[in-house]
Amino acid sequence: MAASSHRAAPEHTHPDDVPVLTALAALADPVRLALVRELAGSAEWSRSCGSFDVPVGKAALSHHFAVLRGAGLVEQRDEGPKRVNRLRRAEFDMRFPGLLDLVLHTPAPGR
């Protein structure tokens, strides 16, 4: 047994298996968009789930990360007691060219 974590390893969906409507729905939520934007500006595997400044509790944050994993946007792994994240930018860009650029460079709602 390689991992000593008490929680199951996260399941990931490869972007090649994601329908465009699933990707758009994942990016339409303001909290998930904030997570993606913060990850886009961070080094890979440098951000733990608890390091994001979003207005939701732990359970809701876990749900948002599950949606992002299911849309092929985020990959997660456990490092000790923390779960760290990376934006699957290259893989997602291959599947949906230009979509992340558009989303990342569009002003957030209310700005």
N, C-alpha and C positions, 0 to 999 in steps of 0.2 A: 504494500500500500504506500504510494508515493506521498499523498497528502495527509496531513493530520488534522484537517479542518473538520468540524462537526457538521458543516453544511455541504450540500451537494454542489458540485462544480456547475457553473452556469452553462446552459445550452445556447449555442450560437447558430444563427441562420446565415448562410453565405449569401452575399448580395445577389449572386446569380439566380438564387431561388426566390427572390422577392419581387412580387408584382408592383408596378409603379404606384398603384393606389395605396398599397401598404406603406411604401416609402413616403408618399405625400402625407398620409394620415399621421405617421410618426413625427414628421417635421412640422405639422400644423399646430401642435400643442406648444404654448409658450414656455412651459417648463422644460420640455424636451428640447426645444430649440435653444434655450439658454444652455442646457447641458452640452449640446453639440457645439455651440459657439465657444464655450469655455474649453472643451476638449480640442477644438481646432487650433486654439492658441497655446496649447500646452504640449510639452514633450510626451512622447508615447510612454505609457505605463507610469506616469508621474502623478496621476491624480487618483486618490482614493475616493470612494463614493461619498464619504462624509466631508470632503473638502470643497464641495460645491455650495455656493450661496444661493439657494433656491427656497421659496416660501412654502415648502411642503415637509411633512414628517417623514420618518424613516420608511414606513410601509409604503407611502405614496412614491417616495423616491425609488424604492426597489421596483415598484410597478413601472415607473417611467423607464428605468434601465432595462427591464424585461422587454418593453415595447421596442426600445432602440436596438436591443440584441435581435429581436424577432424581425426587425426591418433591415438587418444587415449593416447597421450603422456603427455599432459599438461592439468591441470585444472586451471581455473581462477575464481576470485571473486572480486567484488568491495568492497573496504574499503575506504569510504569517496571518495575523488577525485581520488584515485589511484586504479589501477587494479593490484592485486597481483597474484602470480603464484605458483604452485607446480608441480613437476614432479610426474606423476602417476606411480611411480616405481613399487610398489607391484602389482598393477593391470596389468601393462604392462608385467611384468615378468611372471605372471601367464599365460598370453596369448602367449607370445613369450619368453620362457625360454632361458636365456643366450644372447639374442640379445643386450640388453642394455649394459651388461658387455662387450661384444665384441666391441661395438661401443665406449664405454667410455674409453676403454683401448687401442684403436688403435691410433697411433700418427696421429695428424691432417695433412692434405695434406701440403706439402711443408716444413715439419719438419724432 
